[in-house]
């Protein structure tokens, strides 16, 4: 998210925080800063910290980014580094969780030789208006993500087992956590992850909501197994050519937290696929 911000730099509609009304101090690198709220935190942002925050930014009077609007009022989380933020990193390094601040710098210093937006001119100021919610070290961030992933694996497995029980199914489980049901055997040939295959399929959420179906289009699809979600790369080779089955795919082998835009599939969603392996196509 913030990498998009760095290209267009940061945006703003001030929402009650007027940079003109603040008393600014100036650092040696030319960055000016005003602390709007100074929370009693002791854990300052460091080069490499992962920060959860809201941010609004502008160049001169032109709004560029607003996490409140562009991220559905949800704070964004980003690793902040000097190589990413340049001189603004020194301003972020003054802040702790709970702080709010206005940071601004002349655009010539902010871009340092990089191409400026076409509407910008020398002398304009780049302004960041930030509200910091949490600060984590890289180690803390990675440990938290690992713990969340482990918890999600358990959650997904319980959801799938409940689905199997409710529907009186007999499923096998792989080491990765994928469950599968062979409904029809084929000719004994199995695809590999390096193969291209032709399939008919129907995809639903665990509650039965259908999100995609080649049957509805009356047209099977073909694709390389190396280019699809992990649950398909692993699961379709479990079927024989000409066979049919069901794949119960935990979120970590599907889309995880990166739900497809505009799809009924949400973050950390377990998926159910009814699949017919029509043909193994060698690349």
Secondary structure by P-SEA (a helix, b strand, c coil): caaaaaaccbbbccccccccccccccccccbbbbbcccccccccccccccccbbbbbbcccccccccccccccbbbbbbbcccccccaaaaaaacccccccccccccccccccccccccccccbbbbbbbbbcccccaaaaaaaaaaaaaaaaaaaaaaaaaaaaaabbbbbbccccbbbbbccccccccccccccccccccccccccccccccccccbbbbbbcccccccccccccccccccccccccccccccccccccccccccbbbbbbbccccccccc
